[in-house]
């Protein structure tokens, strides 16, 4: 079977790409499956609706050249297989013009090409999907300067020596890049040296206030360019770069959402059946897609609103809804579902008992959002959003496994359940309801205890600590209390609050009975 490329004749049932963009207008750092199933699709739809052909994407893959090997032989074309409970469709997307891997250090290599693309006056937007780990932050939230030092050294040399005084490399070799943030800083230096045209840097990762976070990391990196003992010329060049960042570069925050499961051999078989060609770059997505962007652009941008993207003054209400209604529900269903013997999230949410607990959690989360002034009409309709979340989780085509979603609980619980827990009724309204967030916490403690006592894998950065707590507990209630009291897990004082600990212990008995019944 031949491989997909520009010469492939598409069947009538397969939606073809819009006319290909005439130039690169967007450089995207982190061109994995999510970007190809989300931002690249909406960018193509916006261009098709408006006829604006300036917004081709140059995709940068940071970890390996795998995506490059998938996309280049296909001239940037790839399929998006949309799978819903009642839907199966395939489209071919052409908004990605090429992919590059900044691990190539040779003259005129991919690092140089990325820097030239960011510096080019035809580029107006840099987008990112690099995951939270890609932001290379220390535990306190600041930049891990050591992790990006190779990029910062290269940026400092270019800035001071003027080796990138124009928008082209002049054939000079560029050292490989160590991180997306470091590569971005090098690209900003290149653009500054090339004339300093305005630029929008738009992060699209699941990081709260991601625009402000990335802006802070970039400014911290720029500050580190002038190390101890730097001369006057270095300090002056860095100060000029910092002023340009303040004046000409914006970092709007955004919220993105689409379930994009890993592509499997089953998906590839469906693609070959529909397309009649092999597609090594195939990605899969659910029918739902959301993109909310803070309307703070430094210059031209694609007409994304023509594709249904929301441009808003403040993305916070949308962030909060996703975190407390979608992500929080996901975690509850993962722990309880795994204990009840459900392998997939779709099976878990179709369990009426677990769905009832999910709705109870959502009701508590909605109350917390309202109490915090975060349901004033600026964000989504919370009731409708909550039900939509459950319907999306019930889609069997997503293939999400409960054990996978259950990973990294100590990292997720503070953000997903902490605000809702803090919003429960205060003293005088005892006992607390134990069918929502307290049930979720009980399911987590049971999940941890089962793994610790059976020797099963426990995918959590604090796994050793969790196992030690369970091993040192004589009774189940003692294990519950000790796990809830872990530093950093719950908002200050709540992990040892007697009403909360008692409520989780009550809910734990419900969870244990559920697990026994389904064993």
JOWOBEL-V547943 format. One record per residue. N is the residue number from 1. PSI is psi in radians with two decimals (NA if undefined). OMEGA is omega in degrees with one decimal (NA if undefined). D_CENTER is the distance of its C-alpha to the mean C-alpha in Angstrom with 1 decimal. Layout:
# JOWOBEL-V547943
N_PSI_OMEGA_D_CENTER ; N_PSI_OMEGA_D_CENTER
This chain:
# JOWOBEL-V547943
1_2.34_-178.1_34.6 ; 2_2.82_-177.4_33.6 ; 3_2.52_178.9_30.1 ; 4_2.32_169.2_28.3 ; 5_-2.97_-174.4_29.1 ; 6_-0.30_-179.0_30.5 ; 7_-0.13_-178.0_33.8 ; 8_2.26_175.5_32.6 ; 9_2.04_-174.9_34.3 ; 10_2.41_173.2_31.9 ; 11_2.76_-177.9_33.4 ; 12_-0.42_-178.9_33.9 ; 13_-0.16_-178.3_31.4 ; 14_2.15_178.9_28.5 ; 15_2.21_-178.9_27.1 ; 16_2.94_-180.0_27.4 ; 17_2.70_171.0_25.5 ; 18_2.90_174.9_26.5 ; 19_2.35_-174.8_28.8 ; 20_2.48_177.1_27.0 ; 21_2.65_-178.2_26.1 ; 22_-0.18_-176.8_28.9 ; 23_2.89_172.1_26.9 ; 24_2.18_174.7_23.6 ; 25_-0.23_-178.2_22.3 ; 26_2.28_168.8_18.6 ; 27_2.16_-178.8_17.4 ; 28_2.15_177.7_13.9 ; 29_2.06_179.4_12.6 ; 30_0.97_-173.6_10.6 ; 31_1.25_174.1_12.1 ; 32_-2.88_-176.6_10.9 ; 33_-0.66_-175.7_11.3 ; 34_-0.80_179.6_8.4 ; 35_-0.74_-176.7_9.6 ; 36_-0.48_179.0_13.1 ; 37_-0.14_-173.3_12.8 ; 38_-1.50_-172.9_11.3 ; 39_-0.68_-178.7_12.0 ; 40_-0.63_178.5_14.8 ; 41_-0.84_-178.1_16.4 ; 42_-0.56_176.1_16.4 ; 43_-0.74_177.4_17.7 ; 44_-0.71_179.4_20.5 ; 45_-0.69_178.6_21.3 ; 46_-0.74_179.2_21.8 ; 47_-0.70_-179.8_23.9 ; 48_-0.66_-178.6_26.0 ; 49_-0.50_-173.9_26.6 ; 50_-0.30_-174.7_27.8 ; 51_0.17_-179.3_29.3 ; 52_1.97_-172.8_27.5 ; 53_0.45_-176.9_27.2 ; 54_-0.02_-162.2_25.9 ; 55_0.77_171.1_22.2 ; 56_2.66_-174.9_21.9 ; 57_2.27_166.2_18.9 ; 58_1.97_-176.3_19.4 ; 59_2.36_-179.4_16.5 ; 60_2.12_177.1_16.2 ; 61_2.15_-169.5_15.3 ; 62_-0.62_-168.0_15.3 ; 63_-0.70_-178.3_16.0 ; 64_3.08_179.8_18.8 ; 65_0.29_-175.8_20.7 ; 66_-0.85_-178.8_19.9 ; 67_-0.63_177.0_18.0 ; 68_-0.78_180.0_20.9 ; 69_-0.46_176.8_23.4 ; 70_-0.73_-169.5_21.9 ; 71_-0.69_-173.4_21.8 ; 72_-0.78_178.1_24.8 ; 73_-0.31_179.9_27.5 ; 74_0.22_178.5_26.2 ; 75_0.59_178.5_26.4 ; 76_-0.11_-178.8_22.7 ; 77_2.55_177.0_23.2 ; 78_2.81_179.9_21.2 ; 79_2.61_171.3_21.1 ; 80_1.97_179.2_18.7 ; 81_2.00_179.8_20.1 ; 82_2.16_-176.8_19.5 ; 83_2.11_174.9_20.6 ; 84_3.12_179.5_21.5 ; 85_-0.59_-179.6_24.2 ; 86_0.43_-173.6_26.7 ; 87_2.44_172.7_25.1 ; 88_1.93_-177.7_24.9 ; 89_2.74_179.9_24.6 ; 90_2.38_172.3_23.8 ; 91_2.71_175.3_23.3 ; 92_2.26_-174.9_23.4 ; 93_2.43_-177.6_21.2 ; 94_0.31_-177.5_22.7 ; 95_-0.34_177.8_20.6 ; 96_2.05_-178.2_19.6 ; 97_-0.54_178.3_22.9 ; 98_2.87_174.9_22.2 ; 99_2.52_-179.0_20.0 ; 100_2.74_-179.7_20.9 ; 101_1.99_-174.9_20.4 ; 102_0.36_172.8_21.2 ; 103_-0.10_179.2_22.8 ; 104_1.95_-175.4_26.0 ; 105_0.03_-171.7_28.2 ; 106_2.86_175.5_31.2 ; 107_2.28_-178.0_32.9 ; 108_0.26_-176.5_31.2 ; 109_-2.94_-170.4_28.3 ; 110_-0.55_175.7_24.6 ; 111_-0.82_178.7_23.9 ; 112_-0.66_-178.6_26.7 ; 113_-0.68_177.1_25.5 ; 114_-0.81_-178.5_22.0 ; 115_-0.72_177.7_23.9 ; 116_-0.67_-179.5_26.4 ; 117_-0.73_178.0_23.9 ; 118_-0.59_-179.0_22.2 ; 119_-0.34_-172.9_25.8 ; 120_2.43_-179.8_27.1 ; 121_-0.30_177.5_28.3 ; 122_-0.23_176.0_27.0 ; 123_2.23_-177.7_23.3 ; 124_-0.27_-175.7_22.1 ; 125_2.38_167.5_18.3 ; 126_2.15_177.6_15.8 ; 127_2.78_-178.5_12.2 ; 128_2.39_161.2_9.3 ; 129_1.59_-174.3_6.2 ; 130_0.12_-175.3_7.3 ; 131_2.87_-177.7_5.0 ; 132_-0.63_-179.9_6.8 ; 133_-0.52_-178.4_9.9 ; 134_-0.19_179.2_10.1 ; 135_-0.03_175.0_11.2 ; 136_1.02_179.1_14.2 ; 137_2.60_172.2_15.2 ; 138_2.92_-178.8_18.2 ; 139_-0.56_179.1_18.5 ; 140_-0.08_177.5_19.8 ; 141_-0.26_179.5_16.9 ; 142_2.95_-178.8_18.8 ; 143_2.37_170.8_18.4 ; 144_1.54_-173.3_19.6 ; 145_-0.63_-179.5_22.2 ; 146_-0.65_-177.4_23.7 ; 147_-0.47_-178.5_20.6 ; 148_0.14_-174.9_20.6 ; 149_-0.73_178.8_24.4 ; 150_-0.70_177.5_25.2 ; 151_-0.69_-179.2_23.2 ; 152_-0.65_177.1_24.8 ; 153_-0.73_178.3_28.2 ; 154_-0.71_179.5_27.8 ; 155_-0.75_-179.6_26.7 ; 156_-0.72_178.8_29.6 ; 157_-0.73_179.2_32.0 ; 158_-0.71_-176.8_31.1 ; 159_-0.78_-173.3_31.2 ; 160_-0.77_-176.3_34.6 ; 161_-0.28_179.5_36.4 ; 162_0.39_-179.2_35.4 ; 163_-0.26_175.9_34.7 ; 164_0.90_-176.3_32.1 ; 165_-0.33_177.1_34.4 ; 166_-3.01_-176.7_33.7 ; 167_0.08_177.9_30.9 ; 168_2.79_-175.4_31.9 ; 169_-0.33_-177.1_32.1 ; 170_0.41_178.3_35.8 ; 171_0.07_-178.7_35.3 ; 172_2.55_176.8_34.4 ; 173_2.49_175.7_32.2 ; 174_2.30_178.3_28.9 ; 175_2.65_179.0_27.7 ; 176_2.81_-179.1_24.5 ; 177_2.50_-179.0_21.2 ; 178_-0.36_-175.5_19.9 ; 179_2.79_178.4_16.4 ; 180_-0.72_179.3_14.2 ; 181_-0.75_178.0_15.2 ; 182_-0.73_178.2_18.7 ; 183_-0.67_176.9_18.8 ; 184_-0.78_179.2_17.7 ; 185_-0.73_177.0_20.5 ; 186_-0.68_177.6_22.9 ; 187_-0.66_177.7_22.0 ; 188_-0.68_175.1_22.7 ; 189_-0.77_179.4_25.9 ; 190_-0.74_-179.4_26.9 ; 191_-0.73_177.3_26.4 ; 192_-0.79_-179.0_28.3 ; 193_-0.46_-177.2_31.1 ; 194_0.11_178.1_31.2 ; 195_-0.30_171.6_32.1 ; 196_0.67_175.3_29.2 ; 197_2.58_-179.7_28.2 ; 198_2.67_-177.1_25.6 ; 199_2.47_173.0_22.0 ; 200_2.23_175.6_18.7 ; 201_2.01_-169.2_15.6 ; 202_1.70_176.2_12.6 ; 203_2.51_-177.4_9.1 ; 204_0.64_180.0_6.4 ; 205_2.82_179.2_3.3 ; 206_1.15_177.3_3.6 ; 207_2.18_-179.4_6.8 ; 208_2.39_-179.0_10.0 ; 209_0.83_-171.1_12.1 ; 210_-0.55_177.2_9.8 ; 211_-0.83_179.0_12.8 ; 212_-0.65_178.4_15.3 ; 213_-0.86_-178.0_13.6 ; 214_-0.70_177.7_13.4 ; 215_-0.73_178.9_16.9 ; 216_-0.71_179.3_18.2 ; 217_-0.72_178.7_17.1 ; 218_-0.76_179.8_18.6 ; 219_-0.61_175.8_21.7 ; 220_-0.71_178.2_22.1 ; 221_-0.74_178.3_22.0 ; 222_-0.71_177.2_24.5 ; 223_-0.55_-179.1_26.7 ; 224_-0.16_177.6_26.7 ; 225_-0.56_178.0_28.2 ; 226_1.50_-177.3_31.5 ; 227_3.13_178.2_32.1 ; 228_2.36_178.7_35.2 ; 229_0.12_179.6_38.4 ; 230_2.48_-179.6_36.9 ; 231_3.07_-177.0_39.6 ; 232_-0.65_-178.4_40.2 ; 233_-0.70_179.5_39.0 ; 234_-0.83_-178.9_35.6 ; 235_-0.66_179.4_35.2 ; 236_-0.73_-179.8_36.2 ; 237_-0.73_179.7_33.8 ; 238_-0.71_178.6_30.8 ; 239_-0.67_177.8_32.1 ; 240_-0.71_176.9_32.3 ; 241_-0.74_-179.6_28.7 ; 242_-0.70_178.5_27.5 ; 243_-0.70_178.9_29.7 ; 244_-0.72_177.0_28.3 ; 245_-0.76_-179.3_24.7 ; 246_-0.62_-172.7_25.9 ; 247_-0.53_-165.8_27.8 ; 248_-0.10_-176.1_26.0 ; 249_2.28_176.6_22.2 ; 250_2.72_-178.6_19.8 ; 251_1.27_179.7_16.2 ; 252_2.55_174.3_15.2 ; 253_2.78_178.1_12.3 ; 254_2.81_174.6_10.4 ; 255_2.23_-180.0_8.8 ; 256_2.60_179.7_7.4 ; 257_2.14_166.3_8.3 ; 258_2.31_176.7_10.0 ; 259_2.10_-177.3_10.8 ; 260_1.58_-179.3_11.1 ; 261_2.81_176.9_13.3 ; 262_2.45_179.0_14.6 ; 263_2.26_-177.1_17.6 ; 264_3.01_176.6_20.9 ; 265_-0.56_177.0_24.5 ; 266_-0.77_177.8_25.1 ; 267_-0.72_-179.1_22.6 ; 268_-0.60_176.9_24.4 ; 269_-0.71_176.9_27.7 ; 270_-0.74_179.8_26.8 ; 271_-0.76_-179.8_25.7 ; 272_-0.63_176.8_29.0 ; 273_-0.71_-176.5_31.0 ; 274_-0.65_-172.1_29.6 ; 275_-0.58_-175.7_29.5 ; 276_0.35_178.6_32.3 ; 277_2.78_176.5_30.6 ; 278_2.42_177.7_28.3 ; 279_1.77_-177.7_24.7 ; 280_-0.28_-176.9_23.1 ; 281_0.26_-177.2_19.8 ; 282_2.41_171.9_19.4 ; 283_2.80_-175.0_16.1 ; 284_2.48_178.5_16.1 ; 285_2.78_172.2_14.7 ; 286_2.92_179.0_15.9 ; 287_-0.52_-174.7_18.0 ; 288_2.46_170.8_15.8 ; 289_2.39_177.9_13.4 ; 290_2.42_173.3_12.6 ; 291_2.05_178.6_11.8 ; 292_2.22_-174.7_13.3 ; 293_2.35_171.8_14.1 ; 294_2.21_-173.9_16.4 ; 295_1.36_-176.9_19.6 ; 296_1.29_-176.0_20.2 ; 297_2.51_-178.5_20.8 ; 298_-0.37_-176.6_23.2 ; 299_-2.64_-179.3_24.7 ; 300_2.69_178.2_24.5 ; 301_2.81_174.6_21.5 ; 302_2.65_177.6_21.1 ; 303_1.10_-171.9_22.5 ; 304_-0.50_-179.2_19.2 ; 305_-0.41_177.4_20.9 ; 306_-0.29_178.1_23.2 ; 307_0.21_177.2_20.4 ; 308_0.08_176.7_19.6 ; 309_2.46_180.0_16.9 ; 310_2.18_174.3_17.7 ; 311_2.04_-171.8_18.8 ; 312_2.88_178.6_19.4 ; 313_-0.62_-174.7_20.9 ; 314_2.16_-178.6_18.5 ; 315_-0.08_-173.4_15.0 ; 316_-0.79_179.4_15.6 ; 317_-0.57_178.9_17.2 ; 318_-0.67_174.9_14.3 ; 319_-0.84_-177.2_11.9 ; 320_-0.76_-179.9_14.7 ; 321_-0.75_-179.6_15.4 ; 322_-0.75_-176.6_12.0 ; 323_-0.84_-171.9_12.0 ; 324_-0.36_-179.6_15.7 ; 325_-0.72_-179.3_16.4 ; 326_-1.08_-175.9_13.7 ; 327_-0.71_-179.2_11.9 ; 328_-0.74_178.4_15.4 ; 329_-0.68_177.4_17.2 ; 330_-0.80_-177.9_15.1 ; 331_-0.79_178.8_16.1 ; 332_-0.82_-179.2_19.7 ; 333_-0.55_180.0_20.1 ; 334_-0.87_-178.3_18.8 ; 335_-0.88_-179.1_21.3 ; 336_-0.66_179.4_24.1 ; 337_-0.74_178.2_23.6 ; 338_-0.74_179.7_23.9 ; 339_-0.56_-179.2_27.0 ; 340_0.05_176.6_28.5 ; 341_0.23_179.4_28.2 ; 342_2.19_-179.0_25.5 ; 343_-0.65_-176.0_23.6 ; 344_2.76_177.3_21.1 ; 345_-0.58_179.0_19.2 ; 346_-0.71_177.1_21.2 ; 347_-0.71_-177.4_24.4 ; 348_-0.78_-175.9_23.4 ; 349_-0.35_176.5_22.8 ; 350_-0.07_174.3_26.0 ; 351_1.99_-174.8_27.9 ; 352_-0.64_-179.9_29.7 ; 353_-0.83_-178.7_30.0 ; 354_-0.63_177.4_26.4 ; 355_-0.61_176.8_25.5 ; 356_-0.73_177.4_28.0 ; 357_-0.63_177.4_26.3 ; 358_-0.75_179.1_22.9 ; 359_-0.61_177.1_24.7 ; 360_-0.74_175.7_26.4 ; 361_-0.77_-179.0_23.2 ; 362_-0.65_177.9_21.9 ; 363_-0.71_177.3_25.3 ; 364_-0.69_179.7_25.1 ; 365_-0.71_178.2_21.6 ; 366_-0.67_177.7_23.0 ; 367_-0.70_178.5_26.0 ; 368_-0.70_177.7_24.0 ; 369_-0.74_179.1_22.1 ; 370_-0.73_-179.1_25.6 ; 371_-0.51_179.5_27.2 ; 372_0.13_179.1_24.8 ; 373_0.40_-174.7_25.5 ; 374_0.32_175.6_22.1 ; 375_0.77_-174.1_23.5 ; 376_0.31_178.5_25.9 ; 377_-0.15_-179.0_25.1 ; 378_-0.39_-178.1_22.6 ; 379_-2.75_-179.1_19.6 ; 380_2.82_170.6_19.5 ; 381_1.95_-169.2_22.5 ; 382_-0.70_-179.7_21.5 ; 383_-0.82_178.8_24.0 ; 384_-0.69_179.3_23.1 ; 385_-0.74_-178.4_19.3 ; 386_-0.78_179.8_20.0 ; 387_-0.63_178.1_22.2 ; 388_-0.66_177.9_19.9 ; 389_-0.84_-178.8_17.2 ; 390_-0.69_178.4_20.0 ; 391_-0.69_178.7_21.1 ; 392_-0.73_179.8_17.8 ; 393_-0.48_-178.0_17.7 ; 394_-0.09_179.7_21.3 ; 395_1.93_-176.3_20.5 ; 396_-0.30_-176.6_21.8 ; 397_-0.29_-178.6_20.4 ; 398_-0.55_175.9_16.8 ; 399_0.26_179.5_18.3 ; 400_2.27_-180.0_16.0 ; 401_2.46_-179.2_18.1 ; 402_-0.69_-177.2_18.8 ; 403_-0.52_178.0_19.2 ; 404_-0.77_-179.9_15.7 ; 405_-0.47_-178.1_14.1 ; 406_-0.08_-178.3_16.7 ; 407_2.69_171.4_15.5 ; 408_0.69_-177.2_14.9 ; 409_-0.70_-177.6_16.7 ; 410_-0.35_176.7_18.0 ; 411_-0.55_-173.8_14.6 ; 412_-0.66_-173.6_13.4 ; 413_-0.76_-178.9_16.8 ; 414_-0.66_-176.7_17.4 ; 415_-0.66_-171.9_14.6 ; 416_-0.64_-175.5_14.8 ; 417_-0.38_-176.4_18.6 ; 418_-0.88_-179.4_20.1 ; 419_-0.66_178.4_20.4 ; 420_-0.73_178.1_21.9 ; 421_-0.73_179.8_24.2 ; 422_-0.38_-179.2_25.4 ; 423_0.03_177.5_26.2 ; 424_2.77_-178.0_28.6 ; 425_2.48_-177.7_32.3 ; 426_-2.99_-178.9_34.0 ; 427_2.49_-179.4_37.2 ; 428_-0.21_179.3_39.9 ; 429_0.96_-175.9_37.9 ; 430_2.60_-2.0_38.1 ; 431_2.80_179.0_37.2 ; 432_2.62_174.5_33.5 ; 433_2.41_-174.7_32.2 ; 434_0.42_-178.9_30.8 ; 435_-0.06_-178.3_29.3 ; 436_-1.91_-176.7_25.9 ; 437_-0.59_177.8_23.8 ; 438_-0.62_174.4_26.7 ; 439_-0.72_178.0_26.7 ; 440_-0.78_178.0_23.1 ; 441_-0.69_177.9_24.0 ; 442_-0.73_178.9_27.1 ; 443_-0.67_177.5_25.2 ; 444_-0.79_179.9_23.0 ; 445_-0.67_178.3_26.3 ; 446_-0.70_178.5_27.9 ; 447_-0.80_179.2_25.1 ; 448_-0.79_-177.8_25.3 ; 449_-0.72_-179.5_29.2 ; 450_-0.76_179.3_29.5 ; 451_-0.73_-177.8_27.5 ; 452_-0.70_-175.3_29.4 ; 453_-0.42_-179.7_32.8 ; 454_-0.22_-175.7_32.4 ; 455_0.20_178.6_30.9 ; 456_2.74_178.0_27.9 ; 457_2.49_177.2_24.7 ; 458_1.77_-173.1_22.6 ; 459_1.55_-178.5_19.0 ; 460_2.41_-179.9_18.4 ; 461_-0.31_177.5_18.7 ; 462_0.51_-174.3_21.7 ; 463_-0.77_-178.7_23.3 ; 464_-0.70_178.5_26.7 ; 465_-0.73_179.6_26.9 ; 466_-0.76_179.2_26.3 ; 467_-0.68_-179.3_28.9 ; 468_-0.68_178.9_31.3 ; 469_-0.80_-179.5_31.1 ; 470_-0.76_-178.8_31.8 ; 471_-0.54_-177.9_34.6 ; 472_0.06_-178.3_36.2 ; 473_2.30_-178.7_36.3 ; 474_-0.69_-177.2_39.6 ; 475_2.89_176.8_38.6 ; 476_-0.72_179.3_35.5 ; 477_-0.63_177.8_35.7 ; 478_-0.69_177.5_35.9 ; 479_-0.74_177.5_32.7 ; 480_-0.89_-177.8_30.9 ; 481_-0.72_-177.4_32.2 ; 482_-0.66_178.4_31.3 ; 483_-0.74_179.6_27.8 ; 484_-0.49_-177.1_27.2 ; 485_0.02_179.9_28.8 ; 486_2.32_179.6_26.4 ; 487_2.31_175.9_25.6 ; 488_-0.08_-177.2_22.3 ; 489_-0.80_-176.6_21.5 ; 490_2.78_178.4_22.8 ; 491_2.66_-173.4_23.8 ; 492_2.23_175.7_27.0 ; 493_-0.33_-174.8_30.0 ; 494_-0.48_-179.5_28.4 ; 495_-0.32_178.1_28.1 ; 496_0.14_178.6_31.9 ; 497_2.18_-172.9_32.8 ; 498_-0.68_-178.3_35.6 ; 499_-0.66_179.5_34.8 ; 500_-0.80_179.3_31.2 ; 501_-0.74_179.0_32.3 ; 502_-0.71_179.6_35.0 ; 503_-0.70_177.8_32.8 ; 504_-0.68_177.8_30.3 ; 505_-0.71_176.4_33.4 ; 506_-0.81_-179.2_34.8 ; 507_-0.55_179.8_31.6 ; 508_-0.62_178.2_31.5 ; 509_-0.64_175.4_34.9 ; 510_-0.76_179.5_33.5 ; 511_-0.80_-178.7_30.7 ; 512_-0.68_177.9_33.2 ; 513_-0.68_177.5_35.5 ; 514_-0.79_-179.1_32.8 ; 515_-0.68_178.9_32.0 ; 516_-0.74_-178.3_35.8 ; 517_-0.58_-176.0_36.4 ; 518_-0.07_-176.9_33.8 ; 519_NA_NA_34.8
